[in-house]
Structures are given as structure tokens and as C-alpha cells.
Amino acid sequence: MTPLHTIGNFIRNLMLLVPLDAVRVLFVAVLVGLLIWVLRLPREVTTPPEESTGWTPNLKLVASLTLIVQIVIYSFL
């Protein structure tokens, strides 16, 4: 075995000590933080410069819906 195998096995054993519930909570927390960041973005950043109607040009809405779906999936399934 090379030294890289030894280091890799050490890191793998450390990662196995982390409970899966803690990993799930941290992952969902990252998604919630990203959702908060998206919702706080100014309108000038999330809409195209030309005026268009409807809900499709608003990128904030689509990104928020996508993040909410991911949060629900990873929280309950």
C-alpha cells in the first residue's frame, strides 16, 4: 500500500464516524441558506433588462421553487 492509500483510508474512516442524520441536516441547511440568499437578491439581478410580461422572466421565482422542492425531497424522503 502506498502512503496515499493510508491517508485515504484514514479520511474514509473519519467520514464513517459522521452520522447520516447529521449529514442530512447539514445538506438541508445549505439548501435553506441558498434559498434565503436567492430570495434576498435584488430584482435588477434576477430579471432581464428588457421588459417582458409573465412569471417566466423572474429567475428568483423559478430558483425558489426548485430549491423548495429539493428541501422537501431531502427532508422527508
C-alpha positions, 0 to 999 in steps of 0.5 A: 500500500502506498502512503496515499492509500493510508491517508485515504483510508484514514479520511474514509474512516473519519467520514464513517464516524459522521452520522447520516442524520447529521449529514442530512441536516447539514445538506438541508441547511445549505439548501435553506441558506441558498434559498434565503440568499436567492430570495434576498437578491435584488430584482435588477439581478434576477430579471432581464433588462428588457421588459417582458410580461409573465412569471417566466422572466423572474429567475428568483421565482423559478430558483425558489421553487426548485430549491423548495422542492429539493428541501422537501425531497431531502427532508422527508424522503 
